[in-house]
Amino acid sequence: MSGSDAGIAWLTGQTSARAELLDMLDDPAWLVDANDRQVLHANQAAADWFGVDRGQMAGRRADSLLTTLEDAAFWADVQNGVVVALNSETELTRPDGRIVWAHRRIMPIGTPLPGRQMPGGFLVTLRDRSQEYRAERQRDSLLAELRATLESTADGILVTDLQGRIQAFNRRFAALWSLPESALAERDDEAIHRWMSAQTVAPASYQARLAEIEAHALLSAVDTVHLLDGARLERHIQPQWSRGRPIGRVYSFRELNPQRRGAPRLQRGGVRDESSHWPERNGFVAQIDDAVGLARRDGTPMALLCIEFDRDSLFALEGEGQVRAMGDVVEGLRALVPVQHQLARLGGARFGVLLRQCGEASAEALARRIVDQGRTAHGLLATTGLMVSVGIAAYPQAGLSAEDLLDHAEKAMERARHAGSSAWRVHAFDATDDGQRLARLHRTLREGGAGQSLRLRYLPRIDAVSGRVQCIEALLRWHDGEHGLLPPAQFLPLAARAGLAGALDDWALEHALHQAARWRAAGFVWRVSLNLSSWQCLQPGLARRVEAALQVADWPAELLELDLHEAALQADPELTRAQLRALRELGVHLVLDDYGSGDACLNLLRRFPLDAVKLDRDLVHGLARGATPEAGLAVALAGAARACSLAVYAEGVETETHRQSLLALGISGWQGFLFSRPLDAASVPARLAHEKKSSGGLARVKP
């Protein structure tokens, strides 16, 4: 019998049945008098739970049985005349010391006392969910492994049931189909299918083929899907089986013409979008090529506009609302763009305009008009209610080919989108967009020159109390032939875009561990620290690869520390938590780097298996200045980390004032230029041996 049945019996006045009803419950349960908050009656299961004789339960105070903060607050409210119900799950420690996960429910029952709103009493029930919780964790672990497998493939994967309801998909699928971020969060099946159909060159044909697929549960097939952005996707369809019967379908999508953004895909073309009858991306690139050739021969100007309407807002519209909004967009652009200029549909809510024999000034005027028409209450684009972003690229300022011009127009459009409201931007080169250097670094990475060009520099971290070296952090550097030694910010983003972030992480781990082993042979043993990229955290088998590197270098896992950034924890929390848990089981120490630099809630400290946090350098410097927002934030964040039993380190310590303010904060260790700048491998033993002789702060350890 459930606790609610017992409550019903009380409410109907069956006083004699109260004890009998409680005794019939399998889970621990007891009745509490509302007046003095003492136990009136408890069943045998409750006595067994607390490890006492059943007769000892009566008369005990309710707030002495379950001592969580939530229970204490509940009974305090009851004492103050506040009547509510409590229904939640909590972690409890039983009298025998066992920790269990239990569902606890407290419900008011009975006739209110005379002259008061207080009920006659409360029914408390407990249900041990530890076994279910372990099963859920095991299921979550299996799902994390499945997700890791899905993410490890270069193909886009979509899994549906037999009715087409979406069960799972990976990030590659979302990227191929240009799904907005809201689609990843909400998982609205109907909206996702509608969006996919709208991305195809021929939506009617796509829908007809999809209906044919769904009509045959055992269909295995391969076909090709053409998207508006110029991609050609090879679609593989296979039934999904379980226990000898089909339960769904697995679609895998492979891009047949993967080229960089803005380039013509494969065919050049006459294909047109069904809804607008404008050329799609391939046809638009061909038209730009023709215009570039004419401009090169005649010296006439030309320019491009790349226009995108807010995909997230468009995706959120339901059914016909989305169709009407897209129709309004098409008609609005048709009315705004002069007929001598060419419009194109580049995919989803993205459009292009080719302005022949017009320069940058004419393109700016048109972009301004489009943005103004979206903002004006009675403008031609106002009915859509969508934010619009416009990017401009002119020949020859932004490039000499169709590919470069379209790519640069799209980059300018991305900058406009970050303005937060309808806006337009003109493409402009800046110091960080050094095309020649990026191309050279990209070529070097791709051609296997990393081993000759990569360097590791080492930065010690000092124990705040003893002054000894806690750890040596290995920092990756790139030695460029023309620009010398480059910091990570100037080459890691390129490596990430080229798909080489994991290779760089593996290289740094392997070489840092082997260097640590060489120091050990010379008599110095320190923990080694490295940064772990967000990309690496999403790859399956991370712990196995780290374990293999440790075995090859003969280096103990307890002397390896991996630094993670907030973005790595947030990219895929469930998968990352499983990966980090496996690393912790090896013995690897895990540190949240740049702590306090992002927006993450403190819940991250509890959700992930971390050992320490490292305060961001801006907080360190703000703390030294005293009464600043950074100082207060540093104190609060350090306190929160310690409350979660995490050590607190600091980076960017450059002055004695910095160090003294951190000592007052109670940190465990610090690193920065005050002690040393990053050192090459040969300089580390000499530098640290000197510190030993001068201050006694280092111990020489036998291997």
LINKA-V365358 format. One record per residue. N is the residue number from 1. BURIAL is + if it has 9 or more other ideal C-beta (glycine too) atoms within 8 Angstrom, else -. Layout:
N BURIAL
N BURIAL
This chain:
1 -
2 -
3 +
4 -
5 +
6 +
7 +
8 -
9 +
10 +
11 +
12 -
13 -
14 -
15 -
16 -
17 -
18 +
19 -
20 -
21 +
22 +
23 -
24 -
25 +
26 -
27 +
28 +
29 +
30 +
31 +
32 +
33 +
34 +
35 -
36 -
37 +
38 +
39 +
40 +
41 +
42 +
43 +
44 -
45 +
46 +
47 +
48 -
49 +
50 +
51 -
52 -
53 -
54 +
55 -
56 -
57 +
58 +
59 -
60 +
61 -
62 +
63 +
64 -
65 +
66 -
67 -
68 -
69 -
70 +
71 +
72 +
73 -
74 +
75 +
76 +
77 +
78 +
79 -
80 -
81 -
82 -
83 +
84 -
85 -
86 +
87 -
88 -
89 -
90 +
91 -
92 +
93 -
94 +
95 -
96 -
97 -
98 -
99 -
100 +
101 +
102 +
103 -
104 +
105 +
106 +
107 +
108 +
109 +
110 +
111 -
112 +
113 +
114 -
115 -
116 -
117 -
118 +
119 +
120 +
121 +
122 +
123 +
124 +
125 +
126 +
127 -
128 +
129 +
130 +
131 -
132 -
133 +
134 -
135 -
136 -
137 -
138 -
139 -
140 +
141 +
142 -
143 +
144 +
145 +
146 +
147 +
148 +
149 +
150 +
151 +
152 -
153 +
154 -
155 -
156 +
157 +
158 +
159 +
160 +
161 +
162 +
163 -
164 +
165 -
166 +
167 -
168 +
169 +
170 +
171 -
172 +
173 +
174 +
175 +
176 +
177 +
178 +
179 +
180 +
181 -
182 +
183 +
184 +
185 -
186 -
187 -
188 -
189 +
190 -
191 +
192 +
193 +
194 +
195 +
196 +
197 +
198 +
199 +
200 +
201 +
202 -
203 +
204 -
205 -
206 +
207 +
208 -
209 +
210 +
211 -
212 -
213 +
214 +
215 -
216 -
217 -
218 -
219 -
220 -
221 -
222 -
223 -
224 -
225 +
226 +
227 +
228 +
229 +
230 +
231 +
232 +
233 +
234 +
235 +
236 +
237 +
238 -
239 +
240 +
241 -
242 -
243 -
244 -
245 -
246 +
247 -
248 +
249 +
250 +
251 +
252 +
253 +
254 +
255 +
256 +
257 +
258 -
259 -
260 -
261 -
262 +
263 +
264 +
265 +
266 -
267 -
268 -
269 -
270 -
271 +
272 +
273 +
274 -
275 +
276 +
277 -
278 +
279 +
280 +
281 +
282 +
283 +
284 +
285 +
286 +
287 +
288 +
289 +
290 -
291 +
292 +
293 -
294 +
295 +
296 -
297 -
298 -
299 -
300 -
301 +
302 +
303 +
304 +
305 +
306 +
307 +
308 +
309 +
310 +
311 +
312 +
313 +
314 +
315 +
316 -
317 +
318 -
319 -
320 -
321 -
322 +
323 -
324 -
325 +
326 +
327 +
328 +
329 +
330 +
331 +
332 +
333 +
334 +
335 -
336 +
337 +
338 -
339 -
340 -
341 +
342 +
343 +
344 +
345 +
346 +
347 +
348 +
349 +
350 +
351 +
352 +
353 +
354 +
355 +
356 +
357 -
358 +
359 +
360 +
361 -
362 +
363 +
364 +
365 -
366 +
367 +
368 +
369 +
370 +
371 +
372 +
373 +
374 +
375 -
376 -
377 -
378 -
379 +
380 -
381 +
382 +
383 -
384 +
385 -
386 +
387 +
388 +
389 +
390 +
391 +
392 +
393 +
394 +
395 +
396 -
397 -
398 +
399 +
400 -
401 -
402 +
403 +
404 +
405 +
406 +
407 +
408 +
409 +
410 +
411 +
412 +
413 +
414 +
415 +
416 +
417 +
418 -
419 +
420 -
421 -
422 -
423 +
424 +
425 +
426 +
427 +
428 -
429 -
430 -
431 -
432 -
433 -
434 -
435 -
436 -
437 +
438 +
439 -
440 +
441 +
442 +
443 -
444 +
445 +
446 -
447 -
448 -
449 -
450 +
451 -
452 -
453 +
454 +
455 +
456 +
457 +
458 +
459 +
460 +
461 +
462 +
463 +
464 +
465 -
466 -
467 -
468 +
469 +
470 +
471 +
472 +
473 +
474 +
475 +
476 +
477 +
478 +
479 +
480 +
481 -
482 -
483 -
484 -
485 -
486 +
487 -
488 +
489 -
490 -
491 +
492 +
493 -
494 +
495 +
496 +
497 -
498 +
499 -
500 +
501 +
502 +
503 +
504 +
505 +
506 +
507 +
508 +
509 +
510 +
511 +
512 +
513 +
514 +
515 +
516 +
517 +
518 +
519 +
520 +
521 -
522 -
523 +
524 +
525 -
526 +
527 +
528 +
529 +
530 +
531 +
532 +
533 +
534 +
535 +
536 +
537 +
538 +
539 +
540 -
541 -
542 +
543 +
544 -
545 +
546 +
547 +
548 -
549 +
550 +
551 -
552 -
553 +
554 -
555 +
556 -
557 +
558 -
559 +
560 +
561 +
562 +
563 +
564 +
565 +
566 +
567 -
568 +
569 +
570 -
571 +
572 +
573 +
574 +
575 +
576 +
577 +
578 +
579 +
580 +
581 +
582 +
583 +
584 +
585 -
586 +
587 -
588 +
589 +
590 +
591 +
592 +
593 +
594 +
595 +
596 +
597 -
598 -
599 -
600 -
601 -
602 +
603 -
604 +
605 +
606 -
607 -
608 +
609 -
610 +
611 -
612 +
613 +
614 +
615 +
616 +
617 +
618 +
619 +
620 +
621 +
622 +
623 +
624 +
625 +
626 -
627 -
628 -
629 -
630 +
631 +
632 -
633 +
634 +
635 +
636 -
637 +
638 +
639 -
640 +
641 +
642 +
643 -
644 +
645 -
646 +
647 +
648 +
649 +
650 +
651 +
652 +
653 +
654 -
655 -
656 -
657 -
658 +
659 +
660 -
661 +
662 +
663 +
664 -
665 +
666 -
667 +
668 +
669 +
670 +
671 +
672 +
673 -
674 +
675 +
676 -
677 -
678 -
679 +
680 -
681 +
682 -
683 -
684 +
685 +
686 -
687 +
688 +
689 +
690 -
691 +
692 +
693 -
694 -
695 -
696 -
697 +
698 +
699 -
700 -
701 -
702 -
703 -
